Amino acid sequence: MIDTTAIRARIFISCGQTKDSDELATAKKIRERLYDLGFDPYIAVEEQTLSGLKENIFRQLRDSEYFVFVDFARERLVPRGRRLIWAPGLQQRGSLFSHQELAVASFLDLPLLAFQEKGVKHDDGILRFLQANATQFGDRSLLPNLIAEEINRRGWNPRSRSELVLERNDVKEYADHKVQTLDGIEPRRFYYIKVHNLHHRKTATNCYAYLEKALKLSDPPVELPFNSVELKWSGYTLPNGHILPDASRPFDAFALLHRLPTDLGLVTFSDSLAFGHVPINAAGDYELHYAIVSDNFPIARGAFVLSLAAVLNRTTLRPKAAGPMT
């Protein structure tokens, strides 16, 4: 069972960090203030390489639930001929790097709060197209509380994440149903895994469930070969299903005929015996790795330990203890 009190929504804080200024200190105070509100804040550090952008900035933007844009004042701008130059004048430019992050955040459709320091050219760059209604500020020391107040006013939820998690509340969670087999109608036991949508307002669309890997827990563990295929959502006749906000949906992890309690079967959408058949047909301990793919959430993965017994009622399926996956 997921402990929702440990969940923290991720906030991407985009703001300038010019050397020989108080910008970095201000950014750290913003981070501390948002952490106290229950969020998981990330301060974007300007990257100098394409790999750094991809591995840090873009990944953090992709995984964040919220975006805070802080436009600190830069050099002053005055017109000279047909172009603007940096010189003493009435208006100042903002942080170019932060504006670039803002463009990516707008493409990802992240909820946005924008703040502009007084003196920065109003609605410069992409801000003019986003209609973000940036809040003006003058005293940087007051900015952390100003941001916190606006977050509370907007109702941003610190316990909401764009994440799917796989869980089981009971190691013996299952249901028995009678099914048609070559030998007639007979009972079959279906073991479930629930997929929990941790976001409070976003539906996970077109979710597919897969068994990615199966291991026999011997010394050393032995990976069992099989061809993966879509698994069945419990009580549903299509391979792709939606998961509503802050809700769970179970899929059939596997099934066992009562008369063949050690012969594991997957409930799939394959029309070929070459797909979806895992060679597990003896009592023992196994590790099963599942994955959930959806249109609008990152891939979710979970590992579970199956203790398969010759007596059906002794078989259990439990989440693997936290730690590196085998």
Summary of the structure (lengths in Angstrom):
residues: 326
radius of gyration: 26.1
end to end distance: 21.9
largest distance: 89.2
contacts: 975
relative contact order: 0.12
helix: 20%
strand: 38%
